[in-house]
Amino acid sequence: MTKYLAILRGINVGGNRKILMNELKACITGLHFSEVSTYIQSGNVLFTPPNQVPEASLENTLEQVILETFGFAVPVIVRTVTEWQEVISQNPFWQTPVEHLHLTLLKEPPTPAALQKFAENDFSPDQFAVIGRHVFIFCAGKYSDSKLTNAFIEKKLQVQATTRNWQTVLKLAELAAL
């Protein structure tokens, strides 16, 4: 069976949209998913569904069960563990110290027009590379000081997104390999 990662957007930030990870794990296990585990409070879930299911279907299922269980909508982005490993290998900034790296996951590929318009911006000294459904980000300083925030990327590329620091990206790959 294929193992997946679900990355939730915007939970447990500033005391809003609170979801305890043990409750999230229980609600996903209730879908008859196996090998369910979570990592930190930002909403990172590893799991194996009982059947082979398209990512979009898993995203819809998880969004619906979260809405029903917790009473608010949460965008969910799903990737296979294999895809996650491929994404890590695609990072064009891999030689940069890990604390300067971030990954924004896009729910779907942006349109060519949105990509073109986004690429016209200069974010120096920060840099980015859009590869498929992922935006690799190098921040010269702190992510919080960068213009390349999740909200900005969503607005400019016109797709739902969520961002993780590179340490979390690597830790999820490590946990998925166990």
C-alpha positions as CSV (number, residue, x, y, z in Angstrom):
1,M,0.0,0.0,0.0
2,T,1.1,3.6,-0.7
3,K,2.0,5.7,2.3
4,Y,0.9,9.4,2.2
5,L,1.6,12.7,3.9
6,A,-1.2,15.1,4.6
7,I,-0.2,18.7,5.3
8,L,-2.8,20.9,6.9
9,R,-2.9,24.6,6.3
10,G,-3.4,27.2,9.1
11,I,-4.1,25.2,12.2
12,N,-2.9,26.0,15.7
13,V,-1.6,29.4,14.7
14,G,-2.0,32.1,17.3
15,G,-4.5,30.0,19.3
16,N,-6.9,29.8,16.4
17,R,-8.3,26.8,14.7
18,K,-7.0,24.5,17.4
19,I,-6.7,20.8,16.6
20,L,-4.9,18.5,19.1
21,M,-2.7,16.0,17.2
22,N,-4.1,13.0,19.2
23,E,-7.6,14.0,18.2
24,L,-6.5,14.5,14.5
25,K,-4.9,11.1,14.6
26,A,-8.0,9.5,16.1
27,C,-10.3,11.1,13.4
28,I,-8.0,9.9,10.6
29,T,-7.7,6.4,12.1
30,G,-11.5,6.4,12.2
31,L,-11.4,6.4,8.4
32,H,-9.8,2.9,8.6
33,F,-6.4,4.4,7.6
34,S,-3.4,2.6,9.1
35,E,0.1,3.7,10.2
36,V,-1.3,7.1,11.2
37,S,1.2,9.3,13.0
38,T,1.5,13.1,13.4
39,Y,4.5,15.4,13.6
40,I,4.4,18.7,15.6
41,Q,1.3,20.8,16.1
42,S,1.2,22.4,12.6
43,G,-0.7,19.5,11.1
44,N,1.6,17.0,9.4
45,V,0.1,13.5,9.2
46,L,1.6,10.3,7.8
47,F,-0.9,7.5,6.9
48,T,-1.8,4.6,4.7
49,P,-5.3,4.4,3.3
50,P,-7.1,1.1,3.1
51,N,-7.3,1.3,-0.7
52,Q,-5.3,3.0,-3.5
53,V,-7.0,6.4,-3.8
54,P,-6.1,9.5,-5.9
55,E,-4.5,12.4,-3.9
56,A,-7.4,14.8,-4.7
57,S,-9.9,12.3,-3.3
58,L,-7.8,11.9,-0.1
59,E,-7.7,15.7,0.3
60,N,-11.4,16.0,0.0
61,T,-12.0,13.1,2.4
62,L,-9.7,14.6,5.0
63,E,-11.1,18.1,4.6
64,Q,-14.6,16.7,5.1
65,V,-13.8,14.7,8.2
66,I,-11.9,17.6,9.7
67,L,-14.9,19.9,9.1
68,E,-17.3,17.4,10.6
69,T,-15.1,16.6,13.6
70,F,-13.7,20.1,14.5
71,G,-16.3,22.4,13.0
72,F,-14.1,24.5,10.7
73,A,-12.7,24.1,7.2
74,V,-9.0,23.3,6.8
75,P,-7.3,23.0,3.4
76,V,-5.3,19.7,3.2
77,I,-2.6,19.0,0.7
78,V,-1.6,15.3,0.2
79,R,1.6,13.9,-1.3
80,T,2.8,10.3,-1.5
81,V,6.0,9.5,0.5
82,T,7.7,8.7,-2.8
83,E,6.8,12.1,-4.2
84,W,8.0,13.7,-1.0
85,Q,11.4,12.1,-1.5
86,E,11.5,13.3,-5.1
87,V,10.6,16.9,-4.0
88,I,13.5,16.8,-1.5
89,S,15.9,15.8,-4.3
90,Q,14.6,18.6,-6.6
91,N,15.5,21.5,-4.2
92,P,17.7,23.9,-6.2
93,F,19.0,25.5,-3.0
94,W,20.1,22.3,-1.3
95,Q,23.6,23.6,-0.6
96,T,22.2,26.4,1.5
97,P,22.0,26.1,5.3
98,V,18.7,24.3,6.2
99,E,17.5,27.2,8.4
100,H,17.2,29.4,5.3
101,L,15.1,26.9,3.3
102,H,11.3,26.5,3.1
103,L,8.9,24.6,0.9
104,T,5.5,25.8,-0.2
105,L,3.2,23.0,-1.3
106,L,0.6,24.0,-3.9
107,K,-2.7,22.2,-4.0
108,E,-2.5,22.3,-7.8
109,P,-0.1,23.5,-10.4
110,P,-0.4,27.2,-11.1
111,T,-1.5,28.5,-14.5
112,P,1.3,29.5,-16.9
113,A,0.0,33.1,-16.8
114,A,0.1,33.2,-13.0
115,L,3.6,31.7,-13.0
116,Q,4.8,34.2,-15.6
117,K,3.5,37.2,-13.5
118,F,5.0,35.7,-10.3
119,A,8.4,35.3,-11.9
120,E,8.5,38.9,-12.9
121,N,8.9,40.0,-9.3
122,D,12.3,40.6,-7.6
123,F,12.4,39.3,-4.1
124,S,16.1,39.9,-3.6
125,P,17.9,38.8,-1.5
126,D,15.4,36.0,-1.2
127,Q,15.1,33.5,-4.0
128,F,12.5,31.0,-5.2
129,A,12.0,28.2,-7.7
130,V,8.6,26.8,-8.7
131,I,8.8,23.2,-9.8
132,G,5.5,21.6,-10.5
133,R,3.3,21.9,-7.4
134,H,6.1,23.2,-5.1
135,V,7.8,26.5,-4.5
136,F,11.3,26.2,-3.1
137,I,12.3,29.2,-1.1
138,F,15.6,30.5,0.1
139,C,15.3,33.3,2.7
140,A,18.5,35.3,3.3
141,G,17.1,36.4,6.6
142,K,14.0,35.2,8.6
143,Y,11.0,33.8,6.8
144,S,8.8,36.2,8.7
145,D,10.7,39.1,7.1
146,S,10.4,37.7,3.5
147,K,7.9,38.8,1.0
148,L,7.6,35.1,-0.1
149,T,5.0,34.3,2.5
150,N,2.4,31.6,2.1
151,A,-0.4,34.2,1.8
152,F,1.5,36.1,-0.8
153,I,2.2,33.0,-2.9
154,E,-1.4,31.9,-2.7
155,K,-2.6,35.3,-3.9
156,K,-0.1,35.6,-6.7
157,L,-0.3,32.0,-8.0
158,Q,-4.0,31.8,-7.3
159,V,-3.9,28.4,-5.7
160,Q,-4.2,27.1,-2.1
161,A,-0.8,26.5,-0.5
162,T,0.9,25.7,2.8
163,T,4.5,26.2,3.8
164,R,6.9,24.2,5.9
165,N,10.5,24.9,6.9
166,W,13.1,22.6,5.5
167,Q,13.8,21.0,8.8
168,T,10.2,19.8,9.0
169,V,10.4,18.6,5.4
170,L,13.4,16.5,6.2
171,K,12.0,15.2,9.4
172,L,8.8,14.1,7.7
173,A,10.9,12.2,5.1
174,E,12.8,10.5,8.0
175,L,9.6,9.5,9.8
176,A,8.1,8.2,6.6
177,A,11.0,5.9,6.1
178,L,10.5,4.2,9.5
